Amino acid sequence: MKMERPLTKNIRPGQPPASIQEYEESGGYQGLRKALRDLTPTAVIEEVKASGLRGRGGGGFPTGQKWSLLPPPDRTAHPRYVVVNADEMEPGAFKDRILLEGDPHLMIEGAVLAAYAVQAGVVYIFLRAEYSAAARSISKALSEALDHHYLGKRILGSEFHLEVHLHISAGRYICGEETALLSALEGGRAIPRAKPPYPAVSGLFAKPTVVNNVETFCNIPGIILNGADWYQALSRTGEGGTKIYGVSGRVKQPGWWELPMGTPIRELIEEHAQGMQEGYRFRAVIPGGASTEFLTEESLDTPMDFEHIQKVGSRLGTGTIIVLDDRTCPIGMVHNLEAFFARESCGWCTPCREGLPWVTKILHAIESGEGVPENINILKEHTHLLGPGNTFCALAPGAMEPLASALKLFESDFHRHIRERLCPYPKPEWRRAHG
């Protein structure tokens, strides 16, 4: 049933996104109409709190609670801001792109509802520069929404006014960190800010600001239209709603699916992704994008939600699974991830700026047959030196999660590389083609 897929019910793979008329026919903008007609801004926040919605960008902070942290509007200078974090760059993650290209009006309605709830006057959509198709779909949808009085002055005849602007990012992974995003949006260098103060108090241009992920905003219209109880009933666990899950790697059917929150890892891989390709066996999985820890087969029956994944030693993150097979070198895989994080560091703090390139260099030496036994202890030491509390933001600690778990689960592979002075795994086709 369509209402069981509130995030993707309008998405038609391979076809243009739904027009505003088609979006309205499926119930679009009815949540906004209901809010402006029947609900106060505070009532909208309370409904989102009751739904149990947690941020879908990776951190999982309760959304309604985040909105309630803004000081009362009569005690702060205006304008107040809502910012859509659409700077999706985590390796393995592609869920926001699906939503932005396939149903941009859903994200727009969610952002307008958020702005109404926190009484903001301006929304910025901060979009990854490479998402050119998404930029086109968003621009068209914004124009349609303005023409139909869902944006601008006196929205739907109410006293609520709102400007919405699309901002194309200059790039870099660090822009996904909310305070670095705000710095970039202001025209400055994309570096994280010290906290406190938090964006809810002093965010964009030092004004109260809400920053949420694309998928988070896409959950809001359904919650407001249908209620918190409806949203809770969509889930298989105590965490409400549905989730866009993705699976990549050597599976027969890589892709994405909107499923109830709490769908087990095993079901995602074996049923929806149709299991491993012929000639490949499952070895491990990164459950939530590149900055989460590996899990092995004993954790495959774990529900994919924030609480249960944390209990088995990893994080839900983006909910986009990367499968490691028995013919792919785990050291080569981790080296590839660490090279990405080293390249994307903003360079603001020494541990991240100097430590990540050093980790990458050591992993390259081990993978190339030039490693020495001391390298393993050095890598283990770096997982602590670059861990939580030792860097300015969460980029380096996130980068250490796959490395720390690889050192624990695949330590014999590290020793074999060093002992035999070569990588025992066959090179992937792309590496053979490019030397």
N, C-alpha and C positions, 0 to 999 in steps of 0.2 A: 504494500500500500504506500501511496505517496507520502503520507504523513509519517511513515516510519523512516523516511529519508529526508528530513527537513532541510538538510544542507545541500543535497544534490538532486532533488526532485525535478529541477528545471534544466539540469545539465544534459546536453545532447552531444555526446562525443562525435567529433568530426563535423559538427554543424555550428553555425554562429550562435552566440548567446541569445537567450530569450529577449524579445523586445519588451518595452515597458508594459504594453498591452497584455502580452502573454504572462508577464510576471504578475500583473494585477489579477488576471483570471485565475491564477493558482493561489491566490490569497495574499499576494504581495502588497505591501504598504498598509494592510489592514491592522497590523500591530501598531504602526505609527498612528493611524486614525484612532484606534482604541486609546492609546496613551494620551493623545492630545484632547480627546473627548472626555475620558473617564478617569484618568490617573494623574496624580500630582507627580512631580519629579521624584520626590521621596518614595512614593508608592512604586515607581518603576525600579528604583534601586532595591527596595525590599523584595520585590518579586524576583529579581535576579539573584539576590542573596538566597532566597528560599529554594531556588532551582538547584543550587549547588554547583553552578557553572564555575569551572576553574580555567585559568588562562591556557589557551591552546598553543601558545608560542614555545613552550618548553618548561617554563618555570612552574606553572600550575598554581599561581596565587589566586585565591577566590576573587572572582570578578566583582561581585557586588560589594565586597569589603573594600576592594581597591577604590571603587568609585566613591564610597562613603568617606574616604580619607580626605577628600577635598574640603577645605574650610567652607563654611556657609557663604553663599554669594554676597550677602550684605556686609560681610566682614573683609572682603578682598577686592582689590581693584580689578576691573574688567579690561580686556576680554579674558575669558577662560577658554582653554583649548582641549580638543580631542584629537589624538594622533593615531592613525592606522599604521601599524608596523607591517609593511608589505615588502620588507627587505629580506626575502627568503633566500639564504645562501648556504645553509647547513648541508654538507654532502649527504645525499640520500633523501633529502626532503623536497617534496614537490606538491604538497597538498594545497598551499595557498594559491599557487599558479592555477590549479584546476578551478578553484572557486572564482578567482578574478577573471579568468578567460571565459568561464562557462556561465556564471550568473552574477555579474557585478552589482546588480540592483540589491541582492541580498546583503552584501557587505555595506552598501550605501545606506540601506534602511537601518541596519544595525548601528552604524556610526551616528545616524541622525537620532536614533533613540537614545544612544549613550549621551550625545550632546544635550538632548532635552533633560535627561536624568541629572546631569551634573551642571546644567544651565550654562553650557558653553556656547559661544557665538561663532566659533570658527573650527572647522575640521580640516586637517591636513592628511592626505593619503601619501605616505612616504613609500615609494615604489622602487624596487630594484631596477636599475637601468636596463638590464638585459631582458626584462619582461616587456618587450615591445608590443606583443599581441595583447597582453593584459592592459597596457597603457591605452591602446585603441578602444578596447571594450569599455574600460572605465570612463574614458572621455565621452564616448557616445552615451553611456548610461547617465552620466552627470548632466549632460545637455537635456536628455529626456526627462530626468527628474525635476530639473529646473522648470521646464516647460509645463509640467503637470503640477507645479506648486508644492512639490515635496521638499524643495530647497528655496532659499531666498527669503524675502520679506513675508511676514504673516503666513507661515506655512499652513495650508488648508484652512485659512481664515482665522487662525489662532493668533496669539500675541508672540509666538515663538519665531525668531529670526535666526537664520543660519547660513554662513558661507562655507562652501566646501571647495578645497583646492587640491589638485593633483600635483605632487612634487616628484620629479624623476631624480632618483639618487645618483650621486657621482660614483657610487660603488663602495666596495670593501665590506667584508663580513662583519667587522666591528660595528657597523651601522645598525645591526640587529640588536645590539645592546641599547636599551631605551634611552639612556642619558647620552650616549655617543650619537644616537640618532637625532636627539634634540640639538646637540651641538652642530651637527651637519646641517640640520634644517635651518638653523640660524645663520648659516653661511660660514661657520668656522671649521676648524679641523675636527675630524670625527674621532674624538677621544672621550672616554667615559668621564663622568663627573663624580666628585666625592659626595657621599651620602651619609647622613643628612646634609642639607635638606633634600627631601624626596620630590619627584616631579609633581606629586599631588599638591604640594605647597609652593614649590618654586621650580617650575618646569620650563616650557618654551617661553622665551623672552621673560623669564623670571615670574611667570604667571602660573596659577594652578592648572595642571595638565593631567589628562588621562592618556596613557599609551597602552593599547592592546593590539594583539595579533589579529590578522584577517579572519582566521577561523573562529576566534572568540566573538568578534562582532557578528559573524554569520549565524551564530546561535541565538542572538538577542531577539530578532523578530518573532520566532516561534515561541519563545518563552513568554513574551508579552501578550501575544495573541491567544495562546492556548493555556497558559498558566504553568506554575512551577510543578504541580503534581503531574501534569502531562509529561513534562520534560523529565522528571525523575523516573517515570514509568518506561521511558525509552531505553534505560540502561539495564545492564545485567548485574551491576554492583551498586553500592551506595553513592557512587559518583554519577551525576545525572547526564542524560543526553546520549547522543551518538558521537562517533569519532570517525574522521577520515584516516584510515590506516593505509599504509603502503608497504609493499614488499619488493625488494630488488635483490639481485644476485642470481645464482645458478638455479633458479626455479623455473618450472615449465611455463608459468603464466605470471610474470611480474606485472604489477599494476597497483591500483588503488581501489578501495571499497569503503563506502559509508556503512558502518556497522554499529551495533550497540556498544557503548562504553563498557569495557570489561571483557570483550571478546578474547579468548585465549590465544596465545602465540601459536600453538599447534594448529588450531583451526585456520588461522590466517595463512600459514605456510602450506598445510596439507590439503585444505579444502579450497580456499579461495585462490591461492597461488598454484594449486594442483601438484604440490610436492616438488622434489628435486628433479632436475634434468637427468636423463639417462647417462649413466657413467659417473655420476657425482653423488656423494653422500653428505648429509648434513654434519657439520662439525660444531658450529656456534652461531650466535646471532647477536648483532647490535640492535637493541629494540627501539631506540628512539632517535635515530640520527647519529652523526659521527661523534658527538661528544658524550656518548653514554657507554657504559661498561658492557663487555661481552657476557652473554649468558649461554649455558650449555644445555644439552638435551634434557637434563633433569628439571629444568625450569620451563619447559615448553607448555605445560598446562597452566601456567600462571596467567590470570586475567590481565589484559593490557589496560590498566588504569594506573593512576598515580600511586596509590597506596600499595597495591600488590607488587608492582614492579620494584618499588623501593625496598620492599621486604626481602626480595631475593637478590638485592645487591646492585641494582641498576636504576635507571630512570625512564619514565614514559617518554619524556622529551617531546619530539614532534610526532611520535607514533609511527614513524616510517622506518620499517625494519630493513636491515642489511644482513643478508645471509652469507656466512662464511662456509665454504664447502671444503672437502678433504683434499682437493687438488689446487687450492689457492694458498699461497704462503701467508700465514698470519703476520709474519714480520714485514713482508712486503706490503700487506694491507695497512698495517699500522703506520709504516713509513710513509705511505701515500697520504694518510690522514694527517700525520704530524707535519708533513711538508706544506699541506694546505694551511694549517693553523699558523705555522711559522710565517708564511707569506702574508697572511691576513692580519697579523698582529699590528696594532696601531703604533707600537714602539714607545708607549708612554712610560711603562715601568720596566725596570731592568730585568727582573726574572723572566718576564714574557719576551722582551726584546732579545735578550741574549740566550736565555735557556731553551726556547723552542728551536732556534736554528741549531744549537748544539745537540739537542736530542735528535733532530733530523739527520745531522751529520753522522752521529753514532749508528743510527739505524741503517743508514745507507752503507756504512762500512761493514756492518754485520751481514747485510743482504748481499753485498758484493764479494764476500769472502775475505774481508780484511779486518774482521773483528778480533778482539782479544778478550779473554775471560773477564778482565776488569770492567769491560763495558757494561756488563749486566748489573753490577752493583752501582755503577754511575747512573744508569737509567733508573734504577729503583730509587736512588737518592733524589733524582730530579722529580719523580712523581710526588715527593714530599715538598721539595723546595719550590715547586711551581703549583702546589696545591692550595686549597682554600685558606684564606687569611694571609697569604704571602704575596699576592698580586693585587693590582688596583681594581681589576674587574674579574669576571668569571671566565674569560676566554681561555687562559692557560690552565686553570683547574679543570675546565671542561675537556681540554685537549689531553690532559693526563688520565682521564677516566678510561679510554680504550687502551692506553699504554699500560696502566697499572694492572688492568685485568688481563691483558695479554701476557705480561710478565708472570702473572700467577698461573694462568691456565695453560700457557704454551711455553713454559720455561725450557722444556726439553728441546723445543725447536730452536730457541736461541743458542743453547749449548751445541746442538748439532751443526748449526751454521758455522759457529766458531771453530768447532773441532774439525770439521771436514773442509773448512775454508771455501765453501760454496753454498748456494741455495739449492736444496734438494728437490724443490718443486719445479715443474715445467713452467717456462715463461708464458704468460698470457699472449694471445695472438697479437695484440696491439704492441706489446713490448718487443716481440720478435720482428715485427714489421718496421719498428723504429729503432732497432738496435738496443 
